[in-house]
């Protein structure tokens, strides 16, 4: 076995070993389902007006708020 063949075999072995190690760490990381995620809502009841809820709505990407009345729950 020549010096070039030995180095080539060694480099291929190192690449395969590093790939398997990275794959193993990737497989062992915690899955996203194990974390409790609280859903974000765009709606919030901020007040009442004549028996109706005043609901504040915002689009997450805009810095504006819209308000509307919700009278269906009474």
SULRA-V818438 format. One record per residue. RES is the residue in three letters. PHI is phi in whole degrees, 0 to 359 (none if undefined). D_CENTER is the distance of its C-alpha to the mean C-alpha in whole Angstrom. Layout:
[[RES,PHI,D_CENTER] [RES,PHI,D_CENTER]]
This chain:
[[UNK,none,51] [UNK,278,51] [UNK,297,49] [UNK,294,47] [UNK,294,46] [UNK,296,45] [UNK,295,43] [UNK,298,41] [UNK,297,41] [UNK,296,39] [UNK,295,37] [UNK,296,36] [UNK,297,35] [UNK,295,33] [UNK,296,31] [UNK,295,31] [UNK,296,30] [UNK,294,27] [UNK,297,26] [UNK,294,26] [UNK,294,25] [UNK,297,22] [UNK,298,21] [UNK,296,22] [UNK,295,19] [UNK,294,17] [UNK,287,18] [UNK,272,18] [UNK,293,15] [UNK,294,13] [UNK,282,11] [UNK,295,8] [UNK,289,10] [UNK,283,12] [UNK,269,10] [UNK,276,11] [UNK,247,9] [UNK,271,11] [UNK,291,11] [UNK,273,12] [UNK,243,16] [UNK,265,18] [UNK,244,21] [UNK,211,23] [UNK,279,27] [UNK,251,28] [UNK,192,32] [UNK,234,35] [UNK,215,37] [UNK,50,40] [UNK,82,39] [UNK,249,35] [UNK,277,32] [UNK,269,31] [UNK,253,27] [UNK,260,25] [UNK,236,23] [UNK,220,21] [UNK,269,19] [UNK,303,16] [UNK,269,17] [UNK,251,21] [UNK,256,23] [UNK,238,25] [UNK,239,25] [UNK,242,27] [UNK,236,29] [UNK,211,31] [UNK,263,33] [UNK,240,32] [UNK,253,35] [UNK,285,34] [UNK,273,33] [UNK,257,37]]
